[in-house]
């Protein structure tokens, strides 16, 4: 599959069930082998249940994007403007809170297509910086973000169930990107 055959669409409240399935599947595929099952269960129950995700979809400060290959949603991203971490020197930042791709679609540029859309969207909305948090042990994701020009600027805690972990925070300037 080439990234130009992917369609990026905006998700809405009607997509809560699909988003929940996609969130749980992609999160478990990536992190279940690296964490205790009871911590995964606690996190999923609290953070990736349908009611919570429906509320996130309804929140106007969030934007969920689906990557579709035909009629199949193969990945998603979430942008939000609510959070601003300490140490971020930006006037109008936006956070890339989530970017996940189904396991069988990894390595097919789905993540790149989502990232390209996120950068174009953020630039068009006149954000000056995009930032994210990523688990310090997720080397593949860190390298992916570095290829897009993200640099580490700090760290913050992330609690998965009862396990206190550390996310590195990364940012990149949007100055100089073409506005679409």
N, C-alpha and C positions, 0 to 999 in steps of 0.2 A: 504494500500500500504506500502510495506517495502522499506527502503532506498536502499537496494541492487537491487531493480527492477527499480530504477531510473537510467537514463543515463545522465551524464554530458557531454555536448558538447560545443565546442567553436563556438560562433556566428560570422558571417561575414557581410560584407556590404549588401549582398543579404537579410539579415534578418531585415532590417531597419523597414519595415512595421510591422512585428511581434513584434519587440522590442518596437516600439511605442505603440502598443495596450497593450502589457503586462505592460509597464511602467506606462501608464496612468491608467489602471485598478487597478493595485496593489497600486499605490500611492493614488488614490482616495478612494479605499476601506479603507485604513489605516488612511488617514489624512483629508478627506472631512468632517467627522462628528465633527472634532476638530477645524476647521478653517472656515473663511468666504468664501462663494462661489466666490466672486470677487477676493480674494487673490489666491484661488486655480486656477481660470481661468487664471489670469495673469502669475502665475508660470508655469502652464502647457503649455501655449502658447509660453513662452520664452524658457523653458528648456526641454520639452518633445514633441517637434514637430519632424516630420520625418526627416526633413533636418538636424537638429542639431544632432539627434541620428545617422543618417547616417555618419555624419562627425566624431562623436565619435567612431563609429565602424571602420572607416578607419584610425584612429589615432593609430599608432603602439605602443604608450605608454599606450593604453587601452586594456584590455582583457574583453570581455563579455562572460559569461558562461550561458548556458541554462540548466535547470533541466527538463528532459523529462520523462514523464510517458507514455510509448508507443509512439504514434505520437503527444501527447499533451505536449506543453511546459507549465509547472506548476510553474516555478519560474526562477529567474535569479540573477546573481551577476555581479558586475563590479569591476575589479581591475585596478589600474592605478599607474604609477610611476612619473607623472609630479609634483605633489604637495608635499610640505614638510612644515608642519606647524612649526611655531616658538615654541621652547621648546621641540621638539622631538629629543632626544639624540640617534640617530641611524646612522650607516654608510651607509646602503643600504636599506632604508625603502620602503614599498609598501603600498598603501592605498586600503582598501576595501571601495569603495565609495558607493556602493549600494548592498543590498541583500533583495530581495522581493519575496514573495511567494503568489500565488493566494489564496484568502480567503478560498476556499473550500479544499485546500491542506495544510492548516496550521494545526499543531499538528500531522502531518504524517511524521515528520523527514526530510522533503524536505529542510528546512533551514539548518539543521545539515549536510545533504549530500553536500549542496553547500559550507558550511563553511569548512568541512573536505577537500573538493577539493581545496578550496582557500589556506588553510594552507599548504597542500602538494605541490601545485604549487609554492607558494612563497618560500618554503623551497628548492625545486628543483632548483629554479632560484637564489638561494643563497642570498635572502633577509634576513636581520637579525631581522627585526621588521615589524609587520603589524599593521596598525593603521586605525582608522575610526572616523567619526563624527556622532553623533546620537542625535536627539532632546531630550533635557533634560526632557521633559514630556512623553517620550516614555519608560515607565518603563519596559514593557515586553521585548523590544529589549535590553535595558541595562542589564537586568537580563540574557538574552540569551548570550550576549557577555561576561558577567562576568563568566558564566559557562565554557566558552572557555579560561578563564585566562586573559581576557582583564581588564586593570585597567585605571581609569580616570587619565589623565595627564594635562588637561587644558580644555579650552572652546573657541569657536569662534562663530561669528555671522552667522546666516543663515536668508536670507530674502525670505519670501514666499509672493510674490505679493508686498504688501506694509507693511506687518507685519514683524517687526524685532524680530527674535526669537534667541534662544541660543542653539547651539549644544555642548554637552560635547564631548571632544576628548578622545578616549580610545586607548590603545596600548597593545601589548603583544610581548614578545621576541619570536623569532623563533629558538633560540639556543637550541639545545638538541632535536629538532624534527627530526625524521628519514627522511633522504633524499630519495626520490623515484626516 
